[in-house]
Amino acid sequence: MGIGEIRLSGAKRPDCDGGRGTLFQKSCVWLVRHQHLTQWLTVSFVILKLVAEGGNGFNSNRKASTYWLSPKKEQIVKIRKSSALDGAEIEKIHIKAFGKDKGPEIADLVSGLFNDKTASPLLSLIAVEGDQLIGHILFTKATFTQTTEPASTQILAPLAVLPDVQRKGVGGQLIEEGLIRLIETGVELVFVLGHPDYYPRYGFIPAGNKGYEAPYPIPEEHAGAWMVQELSAGVIGRITGKVRCCDLLNQPEHWRE
Ligand SMILES: CC(C)(COP(=O)(O)OP(=O)(O)OC[C@H]1O[C@@H](n2cnc3c(N)ncnc32)[C@H](O)[C@@H]1OP(=O)(O)O)[C@@H](O)C(=O)NCCC(=O)NCCS
């Protein structure tokens, strides 16, 4: 029902003429009679808008629900660079997040990457709640072979959030904070081999059809898992090439399912 269709009843107000007034007058009466409802609607609208615009505004394509953090979480979860002292806790996060079959292998990969000189510069961020580490993301250096132009490139691998705090936006917060910090250091392209339903929420798009070959062939049915995001406008389309990761990540076992 549109506002012009609202039936007005009861005593006339001196400034409005009940059922015979203009649309403005009718609206005026309705607003006065329903002032609690209008206040409530206004407050709800403002809250919804704030939730929808929550986070740090990095990617305009994002889904509001993906970035939802309760006010409590928003105050408590902090993202910071990891230090050598965080190594053991970071391993535990990966073991718990990836499970006992795959977890130890990923944890070993992460500690290996910290010691791989060809992975540098790398960016390792942790999500901290109180004094507990709850999430970790790692970006390491990548380069191009078979390219016309060099580009400052990184690859995101791995990302993990403790199972009991998943789906609260912590993974998204780690990705966004990582991308912002990479932009600040002049990185132009970021690659990821990951869930094709997850990373596009944070701006990643399929890389294969943009001219970026993965270090090892990706089976056709998983082509969407190889993704890229440009952090500098116009790089995709201008620079193409075959990606080479740091020595450890460039091993074929990390590119099989
Ligand atoms: C993937 C992971 C890091 C996401 O962390 P998170 O803090 O839960 O992520 P967010 O809260 O930002 O996003 C949650 C959303 O992503 C979705 N999501 C999580 N994992 C997903 C996956 N594997 N594929 C598709 N969507 C996924 C959730 O369903 C949720 O969707 P919703 O918002 O519609 O409910 C976490 O689930 C995890 O550690 N998983 C195990 C390790 C892993 O698979 N790492 C990624 C390797 S590429």
Ligand as a Chemical Component Dictionary entry (heavy atoms), coordinates in Angstrom:
data_LIG
# 
_chem_comp.id                   LIG 
_chem_comp.type                 NON-POLYMER 
_chem_comp.pdbx_formal_charge   0 
_chem_comp.three_letter_code    LIG 
# 
loop_
_chem_comp_atom.comp_id 
_chem_comp_atom.atom_id 
_chem_comp_atom.alt_atom_id 
_chem_comp_atom.type_symbol 
_chem_comp_atom.charge 
_chem_comp_atom.model_Cartn_x 
_chem_comp_atom.model_Cartn_y 
_chem_comp_atom.model_Cartn_z 
_chem_comp_atom.pdbx_ordinal 
LIG C1  C1  C 0 37.651 -20.500 4.404  1  
LIG C2  C2  C 0 37.735 -19.831 5.780  2  
LIG C3  C3  C 0 39.110 -19.218 5.967  3  
LIG C4  C4  C 0 36.658 -18.744 5.871  4  
LIG O1  O1  O 0 36.798 -18.076 7.114  5  
LIG P1  P1  P 0 35.554 -17.348 7.799  6  
LIG O2  O2  O 0 36.052 -16.481 8.868  7  
LIG O3  O3  O 0 34.526 -18.358 8.142  8  
LIG O4  O4  O 0 35.053 -16.490 6.535  9  
LIG P2  P2  P 0 34.014 -15.315 6.499  10 
LIG O5  O5  O 0 33.275 -15.235 7.799  11 
LIG O6  O6  O 0 34.695 -14.117 5.987  12 
LIG O7  O7  O 0 33.025 -15.803 5.374  13 
LIG C5  C5  C 0 32.102 -16.786 5.699  14 
LIG C6  C6  C 0 31.327 -17.124 4.461  15 
LIG O8  O8  O 0 32.165 -17.840 3.580  16 
LIG C7  C7  C 0 31.568 -19.071 3.258  17 
LIG N1  N1  N 0 32.595 -20.075 3.119  18 
LIG C8  C8  C 0 33.445 -20.499 4.039  19 
LIG N2  N2  N 0 34.213 -21.482 3.517  20 
LIG C9  C9  C 0 33.796 -21.638 2.233  21 
LIG C10 C10 C 0 34.166 -22.499 1.198  22 
LIG N3  N3  N 0 35.085 -23.421 1.358  23 
LIG N4  N4  N 0 33.545 -22.373 0.004  24 
LIG C11 C11 C 0 32.564 -21.468 -0.167 25 
LIG N5  N5  N 0 32.156 -20.628 0.790  26 
LIG C12 C12 C 0 32.764 -20.727 1.991  27 
LIG C13 C13 C 0 30.662 -19.389 4.438  28 
LIG O9  O9  O 0 29.650 -20.265 4.056  29 
LIG C14 C14 C 0 30.145 -18.022 4.800  30 
LIG O10 O10 O 0 29.078 -17.685 3.940  31 
LIG P3  P3  P 0 27.832 -16.797 4.429  32 
LIG O11 O11 O 0 28.425 -15.445 4.771  33 
LIG O12 O12 O 0 26.954 -16.738 3.230  34 
LIG O13 O13 O 0 27.292 -17.499 5.601  35 
LIG C15 C15 C 0 37.454 -20.837 6.922  36 
LIG O14 O14 O 0 36.215 -21.450 6.663  37 
LIG C16 C16 C 0 38.512 -21.895 7.072  38 
LIG O15 O15 O 0 39.499 -21.699 7.786  39 
LIG N6  N6  N 0 38.310 -23.057 6.408  40 
LIG C17 C17 C 0 39.247 -24.158 6.498  41 
LIG C18 C18 C 0 40.529 -23.855 5.784  42 
LIG C19 C19 C 0 40.309 -23.445 4.323  43 
LIG O16 O16 O 0 39.557 -24.102 3.595  44 
LIG N7  N7  N 0 41.002 -22.366 3.908  45 
LIG C20 C20 C 0 40.875 -21.804 2.572  46 
LIG C21 C21 C 0 41.876 -22.449 1.702  47 
LIG S1  S1  S 0 41.707 -21.816 0.034  48 
# 
loop_
_chem_comp_bond.comp_id 
_chem_comp_bond.atom_id_1 
_chem_comp_bond.atom_id_2 
_chem_comp_bond.value_order 
_chem_comp_bond.pdbx_ordinal 
LIG C1  C2  SING 1  
LIG C2  C3  SING 2  
LIG C2  C4  SING 3  
LIG C2  C15 SING 4  
LIG C4  O1  SING 5  
LIG O1  P1  SING 6  
LIG P1  O2  DOUB 7  
LIG P1  O3  SING 8  
LIG P1  O4  SING 9  
LIG O4  P2  SING 10 
LIG P2  O5  DOUB 11 
LIG P2  O6  SING 12 
LIG P2  O7  SING 13 
LIG O7  C5  SING 14 
LIG C5  C6  SING 15 
LIG C6  O8  SING 16 
LIG C6  C14 SING 17 
LIG O8  C7  SING 18 
LIG C7  N1  SING 19 
LIG C7  C13 SING 20 
LIG N1  C8  SING 21 
LIG N1  C12 SING 22 
LIG C8  N2  DOUB 23 
LIG N2  C9  SING 24 
LIG C9  C10 SING 25 
LIG C9  C12 DOUB 26 
LIG C10 N3  SING 27 
LIG C10 N4  DOUB 28 
LIG N4  C11 SING 29 
LIG C11 N5  DOUB 30 
LIG N5  C12 SING 31 
LIG C13 O9  SING 32 
LIG C13 C14 SING 33 
LIG C14 O10 SING 34 
LIG O10 P3  SING 35 
LIG P3  O11 DOUB 36 
LIG P3  O12 SING 37 
LIG P3  O13 SING 38 
LIG C15 O14 SING 39 
LIG C15 C16 SING 40 
LIG C16 O15 DOUB 41 
LIG C16 N6  SING 42 
LIG N6  C17 SING 43 
LIG C17 C18 SING 44 
LIG C18 C19 SING 45 
LIG C19 O16 DOUB 46 
LIG C19 N7  SING 47 
LIG N7  C20 SING 48 
LIG C20 C21 SING 49 
LIG C21 S1  SING 50 
# 
